[in-house]
Amino acid sequence: MDNIRYSIRVQILKDTSFFGTGIAELLQLVDETHSLNRACENMNMAYSKGWKIIKFAEQKIGFALLESKAGGAYGGGSEVTEAGRKFLMCYLNFKKDLHEKSDVLFKEYFNDYL
């Protein structure tokens, strides 16, 4: 028999959810690839969907998450803004700490069933 486990979904909300695991992964991939298009491809997501997700989050949060450069002789690309990187790190660290503390509480409350 498998052990029981728990699941926590971490989303940041204003009047509705605008930042969670998906957009965090998207921003991390943009940071690695310097391209929203490549980040979307890595996630098997349409570029238009990725663009909409980013723009929706920027509208809710009140600042730019990405800075885009138009193409040309040297190509275009996207970079995560400093404010976007800071927000992403807050989200990732909060999520990590939340899971660590939740693991302790889960064991405390459900130890007899593990």
C-alpha positions in Angstrom: 0.0 0.0 0.0 1.3 3.5 -0.9 1.8 6.0 1.8 -0.6 8.9 1.9 0.6 12.4 0.9 -0.7 15.9 0.6 -0.7 18.5 -2.2 -0.5 22.2 -2.0 -1.1 24.5 -4.9 0.6 27.9 -4.5 -0.9 30.8 -6.4 -0.7 34.5 -5.9 -4.0 36.3 -6.3 -5.3 39.8 -6.5 -9.0 39.6 -7.5 -8.1 36.4 -9.3 -5.1 34.1 -9.6 -2.3 35.7 -11.7 0.9 33.9 -10.7 1.6 30.3 -10.0 3.8 27.3 -11.0 3.2 27.7 -14.7 4.2 31.4 -15.0 7.1 30.8 -12.7 8.4 28.0 -14.9 7.9 30.2 -18.0 9.9 33.1 -16.5 12.7 30.7 -15.4 12.9 29.4 -19.0 12.9 32.9 -20.4 15.8 33.7 -18.0 17.7 30.6 -19.3 16.9 31.0 -23.0 16.6 34.8 -23.3 13.5 34.1 -25.5 9.8 34.0 -24.7 9.3 32.0 -27.9 11.8 29.3 -26.9 10.5 29.2 -23.4 7.0 28.6 -24.7 8.3 25.9 -27.1 10.0 24.2 -24.2 6.7 24.1 -22.4 4.7 23.0 -25.5 2.8 26.2 -25.2 1.7 28.5 -28.0 3.7 31.8 -28.0 0.4 33.7 -28.0 -0.7 31.9 -24.8 2.6 32.6 -23.1 2.4 36.3 -24.1 -1.2 36.6 -22.7 -0.2 34.9 -19.4 2.7 37.3 -19.0 0.7 40.4 -19.9 -2.2 39.4 -17.6 0.2 38.9 -14.7 1.9 42.3 -15.5 -1.5 44.0 -15.4 -2.4 42.5 -12.0 1.0 43.0 -10.4 1.5 46.5 -11.8 5.0 46.2 -13.3 6.8 44.6 -16.2 8.0 41.0 -15.8 9.7 40.9 -19.2 11.6 43.3 -21.4 11.5 42.4 -25.1 13.9 43.4 -27.8 12.7 43.5 -31.4 14.5 41.3 -34.0 16.9 42.5 -36.6 20.5 41.8 -37.6 21.3 40.5 -34.1 18.0 38.9 -33.4 15.5 39.8 -30.8 14.8 38.2 -27.4 13.3 38.7 -24.0 14.8 39.2 -20.6 13.2 38.9 -17.2 13.2 42.4 -15.6 14.9 43.0 -12.3 11.5 43.5 -10.7 10.3 40.3 -12.4 13.3 38.3 -11.1 12.8 39.6 -7.6 9.1 38.7 -7.6 9.9 35.2 -9.1 12.5 34.6 -6.3 10.0 35.7 -3.7 7.4 33.2 -5.1 10.0 30.3 -5.4 11.4 30.9 -1.9 7.9 31.3 -0.3 6.8 28.0 -2.1 9.9 26.2 -0.9 9.5 27.4 2.7 5.8 26.6 2.7 6.4 23.0 1.5 9.2 22.5 4.1 7.0 23.7 6.9 4.0 21.8 5.5 6.1 18.6 5.5 6.7 19.0 9.2 3.1 19.6 10.0 1.9 16.8 7.8 4.2 14.3 9.7 3.0 15.8 13.0 -0.7 15.3 12.2 -0.6 12.2 10.0 2.4 10.2 11.4 0.1 7.3 12.5 -0.9 6.9 8.8 2.5 7.1 7.2 
